[in-house]
Amino acid sequence: MVGTLDRKRLKYTGKVRPKPGEEDPETGQILYPYLPSEKLVEAVNLAIALERPLLLKGEPGCGKTKLARAVAYELGLPYEAWYIKSTSRARDGLYTYDAVGRLRDAQLAASKIDEEAAVKAKNADAYVELGPLGRAFRNEQPTVVLIDEMDKADIDFPNDLLLELDEQRFEVTEVKQNSPLKKIQAKATPIVFITSNDEKDLPDAFLRRCLFHYVKFPERQQLIEIVKTRFTVSPLELVDAIIDRFLELREEMRRDKGEAGKKVSTSELMDWVRILSHHQDDEILSKLKTELLYPGVLLKSWDDYRRYGEQIRTQPEA
């Protein structure tokens, strides 16, 4: 287990960020700066100190998923992402066992067709593949683990992870008692971030073991800062105009649909800025006053497209 003193040295500030154009060494994807609020930084450090998962909620596009990667980057720790699907099982995050593969190899061994398969079939360990949480438990140093959109899974999913997240251990039932994979105990407590879009309620027993933070949608100045970190060539006047038009559209959608309705998000804003940045600044500034440019980048339903995308506004007289 990681020592208490080592754990105390892990402090997230939100101020250590990737340089422009820096890529993730594992995926090759470009890393972008993450701009957390002070409250969010505090919540992360509480989760690290208490060794509890941090449950993050907030509307889609508010930055829940990106936080874990940003924490791993700043602290220089390994990163594991577990993207939950409707068919995901809790055990998938710990390990999977290829029973079909072992049966196939056993049949090949019995028919004496493949000697290599015969050797492999005798070793149950060869069919175990650790999942994101299982790999994190085996790491010598703390690993940042993202469990993304847990509410997509079956209602029993959170409860099935209680013991593993609480006691930091699990057993691989398919291997022999003397296997090094039989009982896996975390060598260093992982830093776990769990996101939820509230599609399902999470059980009370699970919530008791987590810290909670609601990630608010970025305010105007935060959006400007996010755009400036990604599109440094844009003049401030153009960025202001784009953000104002974006927020105006969000407010219209909020009034029409309520807080729970689908509104434009930051990921759609980034795509919109990327497209607009290919045009002359004067042209964009002029057109933004009368129409919603490239509405298909922002609006994802026919109803929204008709309601907001085809509006032509009249410029006020000078």
N, C-alpha and C positions, 0 to 999 in steps of 0.2 A: 504494500500500500504506500501511496505517496505520503511523505512525512508532513506533519502539520505545518512546520516552518516553511517547507517548499510550497505548500498550498497558499500560505499567506503572501508569498511573493508574487502570486498571480493576481495582477490588478489591471483591469481594463480601463482605458482612458477615452477611447474613441478618437484619439488624436494621431495615432500611427496609421497612416493610410498608404495605399499603393501609389506608386508614381504613375504619371500619365503613360498609358500604353503597356504597363506591366501586365504580364500574363501569369495565369495559374500554371505552375510547373507541371502539374499532373494532367490537367484537361486542356491546356493551351488557350483557355478562354481569357479575355481581357478582364482584369480586376478593376472595379470602380470604387472610389472612396465611399464609405458609409458615414452618414452624418447623424449620429444618435443624439437624442436629447439628454440633458443631465439626469433626468429621472430614469431613463432607460439604462444609462451607464451605471447608476446606483443599483438598479435591479439586477444587472448582470453580476456586479461584484458581491451582492448579497447571495446570489445563487452559488457563486464560486466559494464563498466563505462557509455557507451552510451545507454545501455539497448536496443541494436539492436541484431537481430539474426546474427550469424556468418556463412556465407556460405563457405563451404569447398569443394574444388575440388582437383583432383589429380588422378593419375592412381590407379586402384584397388590394394589393398594391401599396400598402402602407410601409412595407419594409421588414416584415416579420422574418421571412425566409433568409434574407441577405445578412441578418445580424450574426448568425453563427459563423459564417465564413469570415466576416470582419473581425470577430473575436479571435478566431484561430490565427488569422494573419497577424494581428497585433501581438499576440502572445507567443507566436512562433510555435504553435502546437499542431499536431496532426489533426486532420479534419475528415469526418465521416458523415455522409448524408444518407438518410433513409427516407425515401419518398413513398408515402403510404398510398395504397390503392384500395378499392373496395374489396378486393380479394386478399389483401395482406393479412397474414397471421402474425401474432406476437412473436412466435418462435423464429420467423423468418429473419428478424433483426439479430437474433443470437446465432443461429446456424441453420443450414439445410442439410439434409442427408439424402444422397442419391441412391435410394433403395432399388430403383429400376436398373440403374447402371450396375449395381452389384449383382443383381439377379442375372443380367445379361452376361457379365463376366463369368459368373458361376456356370452358366450353361455352356459358354465357350470352353471353359476349363473341363467340364464333364465330357465334352465331345473331342477333347484333345486337339482343338483347332488352333488355339492361341495360348502359348505357354506363359506369355507375359500377363495375360488376363487371369490365368490360373493363380499366379503369384499375388496379383493385386486383390483378387476376390477373397483371399485369406485375411486381408488386413482391412478391418472395418473403418479404421481411421482415414483411409484413402478416399472415402466417400463423404467425408464431412467437409463442408465449406462454411467458414464463419461468416456471419452477417456483419453489418456496420457496428452494432453494439458489441457483438462477440469480439471483433477485431480490436475495438476500443478497450475492452477488458484485458486483452493480451498485451497491450502496449505498455512499455516501461514508464512512459510519461503520460500525463493526462491528455486525453483526446477530446476535442470538441465534436459533439454528436448532434446533428440536426434530425429530429423526427418530425417530418413535415406533413401537415394536414392530417393529424391523428384522427380527427372526426370523420374522415372518409371511411374508416374501417368499421368492422362489426362492433356492436355495442360492448361485447366482451373483451375486445382488444386491450383497452387500458388496464382492466383488472388482471389480465393475463401477464402483464409486465410488472405488477406491484412488487413481487419478491425480488425480481432481478434488479429493478431500480433501487429498491430499498437496501438489499443486502449485497448488491454488487457481485452476484454469483449465479451460476446455472450449471446444470448437468446435461451432458450429451447421452441420452439414454441408449443409443444404438451401439455404443462402443463398449469394449470390455472394461472391467473394474480397474485393471492395472494400466489402462491407456492414459497417456498424458493429457488427452482431451476429455477424459471422463468428467472431472470436476474443474470448472474454470472459475477462478476467483479474480476479481479485478486487481491488477498490480498497481494501478493508479486510478482514482475515481474520475470518471469522465465528466466533462462539463456538458450537460444535456439541455438542449433547447427544443421545446415542443411547440408547434404552431397549430392553431385551430381556427377555422372559419365559422364555427358555431353551427355546422350542419347537424350535429347531434350533441346532446348534453353529455358531458363526461361525468363518470360516477364520483360520488362524494369521497369514497375511499381513495381514489386516485388523486383528486384535487387536494386532499389533506397533505399529500406528500410533495406537492409542488409549491413554488412561488409563482405569483401571477403578476403580469404586467399587460396593460392595454396600450398598444402602440397607436397613437393618434395619427391621423393623416397629416402629412407635412403642411405647415402653414406657408403663407406666401413667401416669406423671406427664405425659409428652408428650401422651397421649391427652386427659388432663384439660385441658391447656393448649389443645389444638386445639378441644375442645368449648367452652371458655370464650371463645375468640376469635369463635366463630360464634353462640353462644347465651348472650348475656351475662345474660339474665334468670334463668337456672337457679340455684337455691341450691346451694352446694357439696355439701351432704349428698345431694341428688338426683343430681348429677353423679357423685359417688363411687359411689353405688349402681348407676347405669347402667353405668359403666365396669367395676365389679367383676363385674356379671352378664355383660357382653360378654366380658371376659377369661376368665371361667369357661367360657363356651361355647366360645371359641377353644381353650382347653386340652383340653376334652372332645373336640373335633373333631381336635385334633392327636394325642391318644392313640389315637383310633379309626382315623384315616386315615394317620397318619405326616406327616412334614414336607412332602411333596409334594402332599398332598391339599388340596382346596378348603376354605378356612376363611373365616369371616366377616372382612371387611376394613373399612378406615376409611370408605369411601364408604357402605357399608351401615350402619355405626355412625352416620354423620351423618343418614341418612334415619330411622333408629330414634329418635334424639334429637329430630328434628323432629316426629315423630308423638307421641312421649311428652310433649313440651312443651305439647301442646294439652290435657293433662289436669291434674287437681288433683294437686299434689305428694304429698300424703298418700296418695292413692289409688294412685299409681304406686309409691311406696315400699313400700306394703303388698303389692301384687300381685307386685312383682319377687321377693319372698321365696318365692313359691310357684309361679309359672308364668313362662313365657317369653312376654311380651306381644307381640302382632303378629309372630308368627314368620315370616310371609310376607315381611316387610321384610328379614329376616336370612338366611333359609334358601331356597335356590334349587333344591332338588330334592325329589322326593317322599320319597326315602329319608331325607334330612336332616330333612325336616319330621316324618316319623313318629318318627325316633330322638330328636330334640331338641325339636321344637316341641310335642309332645303330652304332655311330661312334666309331671306335677303333683307338686311336692315338698311334703313335710310339714314344717310349721314346727316347730322345736325347742320343747319345752315350757319355759315360763319357770321 
